[in-house]
Amino acid sequence: MPLAAAPFPLGAATTLAELAGNPHPRLALLRAQEPVSWLPELNGWLVTRRDLAVAVMRDAGTFTVDDPRFSTAQVVGPSMLSLDGPEHARHREPFAAPFKPRQTYDRFAAFIEEETDRLVTGLEPAGAAELRRAFAGPLAVAVVTEALGLSGVGTDTVLAWYEAIVASVSDITAGHRPSPHGAAAYAQLRAAVDATVAAHGTSSLLGSAADRLPLPEVASNAAVLMFGGIETTEAMITNALLQLLRHPDQLALVQAEPDLVDGAIEESLRLEPGAAVVDRYATRDTDLGPATIRRGDLVTVSLTGANRDPAVFPDPDRFDVRRENARLQLAFAHGPHHCIAAHLARLETRIALRTLLARLPDLRLDEEHPAAPYGLVFRKPATLHTRWGRNGQTG
């Protein structure tokens, strides 16, 4: 424990279980009294105030991801997620152009609409469904599969790779030896990347990247895109739907003014970002707010805490689809590691919500199956059971 840890009693009393369950009351206390606090259970610092969170994420020279403890890199190797400075730019830039706003819409809107329509058509007659696994997850996997354009690889295979790699990363994060299934899945992904580049050349996203990066680096970044595109987008859709269904007055506003769906998405991202935290490692001794950070210390930024900072967001616990500054939320991080596919995630969620609300009359939560976001690093409900139509039937 650093010498500076003694003045942080709230951090000392904070448990990881509390942060995984309902973290908001504890984060509010920390933000008000210990905005940079030492958490023994985290063995690191937790940053909860928005201005300090932004300062950390902007300053990659002082707070880096490039550290041997970074768990994702231990499974897939160096990538845009785990590098900083010129190396980060070298890995990121070959993938950036297809995810600019206009290119994203032109490339993906029709596909997302078709896939969303297909999924909702299959669900519609039942009058009830668990929409995280039956809708949000399959949509996210389908879009990632389309974006990567892997030759001869279907959505079931991409999902299996994703689950195995995530399990290995989680094992490492928890201090355990990773399962061999993650390494095997990543080897299969690498082989598929090689085959795609050989078959399609520069006409594919991966082939275009291979013009500037060696194939192993193309594969590591494909794994990162797969991970982010599935995990956080599934959470984004599920959390936004949960927020709307929990707040009928706000849902009514969106139904009366469909353009407010974008405000609903930003507010949901603010209240419950799919990625709750991002980790950095101090490269030198430095002061941050009330804390003296030592070189090598883990510095965890609570995006969830920063997004409810009352200095920026008045009445921060309220879901308000008309909130004027909701886009100041940090759910996609900030600085050089701002999410490369944020526009694609927004497009998916916008189309998903509009289609569900238009096609499923009287869509509502199933009161027999309560739903609440859960998770220390990634937050979403385990399930989102819903009903629609009269007595749960569309007919």
Solvent accessible surface area in square Angstrom, and as a share of the most:
residue,aa,sasa,rsa
1,M,160,0.71
2,P,23,0.14
3,L,167,0.83
4,A,22,0.17
5,A,7,0.06
6,A,88,0.68
7,P,92,0.58
8,F,11,0.05
9,P,91,0.57
10,L,34,0.17
11,G,0,0.00
12,A,65,0.50
13,A,61,0.47
14,T,1,0.01
15,T,53,0.31
16,L,51,0.25
17,A,79,0.61
18,E,58,0.26
19,L,15,0.07
20,A,9,0.07
21,G,25,0.24
22,N,96,0.49
23,P,3,0.02
24,H,28,0.12
25,P,81,0.51
26,R,38,0.14
27,L,7,0.04
28,A,40,0.31
29,L,78,0.39
30,L,1,0.00
31,R,25,0.09
32,A,84,0.65
33,Q,117,0.52
34,E,12,0.05
35,P,12,0.07
36,V,0,0.00
37,S,0,0.00
38,W,14,0.05
39,L,0,0.00
40,P,55,0.35
41,E,94,0.42
42,L,37,0.18
43,N,108,0.55
44,G,0,0.00
45,W,0,0.00
46,L,4,0.02
47,V,0,0.00
48,T,0,0.00
49,R,84,0.31
50,R,39,0.14
51,D,78,0.41
52,L,17,0.09
53,A,0,0.00
54,V,13,0.07
55,A,43,0.34
56,V,0,0.00
57,M,2,0.01
58,R,157,0.57
59,D,54,0.28
60,A,24,0.18
61,G,60,0.58
62,T,6,0.03
63,F,9,0.04
64,T,14,0.08
65,V,3,0.01
66,D,80,0.41
67,D,27,0.14
68,P,120,0.76
69,R,120,0.44
70,F,26,0.11
71,S,20,0.13
72,T,18,0.11
73,A,27,0.21
74,Q,97,0.43
75,V,24,0.14
76,V,7,0.04
77,G,20,0.20
78,P,84,0.53
79,S,1,0.01
80,M,10,0.05
81,L,61,0.31
82,S,6,0.04
83,L,20,0.10
84,D,24,0.12
85,G,44,0.42
86,P,120,0.75
87,E,77,0.35
88,H,11,0.05
89,A,36,0.28
90,R,87,0.32
91,H,2,0.01
92,R,49,0.18
93,E,92,0.41
94,P,11,0.07
95,F,0,0.00
96,A,32,0.25
97,A,54,0.42
98,P,45,0.28
99,F,9,0.04
100,K,108,0.46
101,P,79,0.49
102,R,153,0.56
103,Q,84,0.37
104,T,2,0.01
105,Y,112,0.42
106,D,97,0.50
107,R,116,0.42
108,F,5,0.02
109,A,6,0.04
110,A,63,0.49
111,F,53,0.22
112,I,0,0.00
113,E,87,0.39
114,E,119,0.53
115,E,22,0.10
116,T,0,0.00
117,D,67,0.35
118,R,143,0.52
119,L,19,0.10
120,V,0,0.00
121,T,72,0.42
122,G,62,0.60
123,L,27,0.14
124,E,49,0.22
125,P,94,0.59
126,A,57,0.44
127,G,0,0.00
128,A,34,0.26
129,A,16,0.12
130,E,29,0.13
131,L,2,0.01
132,R,38,0.14
133,R,143,0.52
134,A,36,0.28
135,F,1,0.00
136,A,2,0.01
137,G,9,0.08
138,P,45,0.28
139,L,0,0.00
140,A,0,0.00
141,V,5,0.03
142,A,5,0.04
143,V,0,0.00
144,V,9,0.05
145,T,17,0.10
146,E,54,0.24
147,A,12,0.09
148,L,2,0.01
149,G,33,0.32
150,L,11,0.06
151,S,34,0.22
152,G,93,0.89
153,V,26,0.15
154,G,39,0.38
155,T,56,0.32
156,D,117,0.60
157,T,54,0.31
158,V,0,0.00
159,L,64,0.32
160,A,56,0.43
161,W,15,0.05
162,Y,20,0.07
163,E,97,0.43
164,A,18,0.14
165,I,6,0.03
166,V,32,0.18
167,A,47,0.37
168,S,1,0.01
169,V,17,0.10
170,S,57,0.37
171,D,37,0.19
172,I,29,0.15
173,T,90,0.52
174,A,65,0.50
175,G,68,0.66
176,H,118,0.53
177,R,217,0.79
178,P,56,0.35
179,S,34,0.22
180,P,104,0.66
181,H,128,0.57
182,G,0,0.00
183,A,67,0.52
184,A,50,0.39
185,A,6,0.05
186,Y,23,0.09
187,A,59,0.46
188,Q,98,0.43
189,L,0,0.00
190,R,92,0.34
191,A,62,0.48
192,A,11,0.09
193,V,0,0.00
194,D,59,0.30
195,A,51,0.39
196,T,0,0.00
197,V,28,0.16
198,A,91,0.70
199,A,70,0.54
200,H,90,0.40
201,G,31,0.29
202,T,84,0.49
203,S,99,0.64
204,S,18,0.12
205,L,25,0.12
206,L,0,0.00
207,G,2,0.02
208,S,49,0.32
209,A,0,0.00
210,A,27,0.21
211,D,104,0.54
212,R,142,0.52
213,L,6,0.03
214,P,72,0.45
215,L,63,0.31
216,P,62,0.39
217,E,37,0.17
218,V,0,0.00
219,A,1,0.00
220,S,3,0.02
221,N,0,0.00
222,A,0,0.00
223,A,3,0.02
224,V,16,0.09
225,L,21,0.10
226,M,2,0.01
227,F,29,0.12
228,G,26,0.25
229,G,18,0.17
230,I,3,0.02
231,E,12,0.05
232,T,40,0.23
233,T,5,0.03
234,E,16,0.07
235,A,1,0.00
236,M,8,0.04
237,I,1,0.01
238,T,2,0.01
239,N,2,0.01
240,A,2,0.01
241,L,2,0.01
242,L,0,0.00
243,Q,8,0.04
244,L,0,0.00
245,L,16,0.08
246,R,104,0.38
247,H,58,0.26
248,P,95,0.60
249,D,90,0.47
250,Q,20,0.09
251,L,21,0.10
252,A,55,0.42
253,L,57,0.28
254,V,5,0.03
255,Q,97,0.43
256,A,81,0.63
257,E,74,0.33
258,P,78,0.49
259,D,112,0.58
260,L,27,0.14
261,V,1,0.00
262,D,52,0.27
263,G,19,0.18
264,A,0,0.00
265,I,3,0.02
266,E,8,0.03
267,E,0,0.00
268,S,3,0.02
269,L,9,0.04
270,R,0,0.00
271,L,4,0.02
272,E,9,0.04
273,P,0,0.00
274,G,6,0.05
275,A,17,0.13
276,A,5,0.04
277,V,27,0.16
278,V,29,0.17
279,D,49,0.25
280,R,12,0.04
281,Y,15,0.06
282,A,4,0.03
283,T,51,0.29
284,R,125,0.46
285,D,79,0.41
286,T,20,0.11
287,D,109,0.56
288,L,12,0.06
289,G,48,0.46
290,P,80,0.50
291,A,2,0.02
292,T,42,0.24
293,I,0,0.00
294,R,100,0.37
295,R,183,0.67
296,G,31,0.29
297,D,21,0.11
298,L,29,0.14
299,V,0,0.00
300,T,3,0.02
301,V,0,0.00
302,S,2,0.02
303,L,1,0.01
304,T,2,0.01
305,G,1,0.01
306,A,0,0.00
307,N,0,0.00
308,R,25,0.09
309,D,7,0.04
310,P,74,0.47
311,A,94,0.73
312,V,40,0.23
313,F,0,0.00
314,P,91,0.57
315,D,81,0.42
316,P,23,0.14
317,D,97,0.50
318,R,113,0.41
319,F,6,0.03
320,D,21,0.11
321,V,3,0.02
322,R,119,0.43
323,R,26,0.10
324,E,178,0.80
325,N,43,0.22
326,A,5,0.04
327,R,148,0.54
328,L,83,0.41
329,Q,12,0.06
330,L,4,0.02
331,A,12,0.09
332,F,22,0.09
333,A,13,0.10
334,H,46,0.20
335,G,30,0.29
336,P,52,0.33
337,H,24,0.11
338,H,69,0.31
339,C,49,0.29
340,I,24,0.12
341,A,17,0.13
342,A,2,0.01
343,H,69,0.31
344,L,12,0.06
345,A,9,0.07
346,R,24,0.09
347,L,9,0.04
348,E,3,0.02
349,T,0,0.00
350,R,59,0.22
351,I,18,0.09
352,A,0,0.00
353,L,0,0.00
354,R,94,0.34
355,T,27,0.16
356,L,0,0.00
357,L,27,0.14
358,A,87,0.67
359,R,64,0.24
360,L,1,0.01
361,P,73,0.46
362,D,96,0.50
363,L,11,0.06
364,R,72,0.26
365,L,48,0.24
366,D,11,0.06
367,E,160,0.72
368,E,138,0.62
369,H,82,0.37
370,P,121,0.76
371,A,20,0.16
372,A,58,0.45
373,P,11,0.07
374,Y,134,0.51
375,G,10,0.09
376,L,57,0.28
377,V,53,0.31
378,F,60,0.25
379,R,5,0.02
380,K,22,0.09
381,P,0,0.00
382,A,67,0.52
383,T,41,0.24
384,L,0,0.00
385,H,50,0.22
386,T,1,0.01
387,R,82,0.30
388,W,0,0.00
389,G,7,0.07
390,R,209,0.76
391,N,132,0.68
392,G,0,0.00
393,Q,97,0.43
394,T,49,0.28
395,G,115,1.10
